[in-house]
Amino acid sequence: MEKMVYNCQQKQDFSFRGIYNSMNRRAFVKEIATLTQKSESTIYNWISGKYSPDCLSQSHIANYLGIPAEVLFPEKKEAAV
């Protein structure tokens, strides 16, 4: 059996930003803000990658969306010095 190869445009993005981009954005932000009891501006900061949600918020979001936190919020790779 051959391994399936995905085109970048066909590959589903299950990151937090990818989910945001695939949904009604305003409703998504409101839902996540309500779920995590954080401000909408905080949610926008998470989406932009400026900040990451704390572990408890990541857990709530992962349970709500049914996607593992490791997939939603992959760790950023540090640049080698």
N, C-alpha and C positions, 0 to 999 in steps of 0.2 A: 504494500500500500504506500503510495506516495504521500509525502508530507505536504499539507496544504500551505500555500504561500499567499499571504494577503498583501494587497496593494495598500499603501498608507491611507488612501482615501476610503477603502472598504473596511479597514480595521476599526472595530468598535473601541472607543476610548472610554474606559470605565474610571478614569481619574475623577476627582471632585470637579475640576474645571470642565472635563469632558461631559460629565452628567449635566452640569449647569448649561453648557452650550447646546445640549440636545433637548432641553425642556423649555417651558415657559419660564424665562429667567426671573422675572419679578416674583412670580408665585413660588419658585424654588427658594429664593432668598428668604422670603417671608416664612415658609415652612421650616427651613433650617434654623432661622433665628428663633422661632417659637419653640422648636424642638430642643435647642441647646440653651435657650434663655440668654442669648447674646444679642447684641444690636445688629441691625442690618449692615452697618458700616464694617463691623467685625467680620461678618460673613463675606462681604466684598473683598476684604483684605485677605481672607483665606483663599478665595477664588483666584485673586491676582498672584498669589504666592508670596505676598509681602510677609505674612505671618502664617504659622501652622496652628491648627486647633490643638488644644490640650488633649491628653489621652482620653479623658472622660467624654469630651465632645466628639472625638473621633469614633469612640465606641458607640455612642448614641446614633451618630450619622450612619455608621456602617450597619447597625441593626435596622435602622429605618429604611435604608436603601437596599438592604440585602446583598451588599458587596463588602468583602473584607477591607478593613482599614488599611492594610498594606497595599491594596490595589488603589484605593481612593486617594491615599496620601503617601505615595512613594517617597522615600528619603532622597533628598537632593545629593547628587554626587559632588564631593569637594574637589576643586581643581588642584592638581598636583603642583607642588612648588619646587 
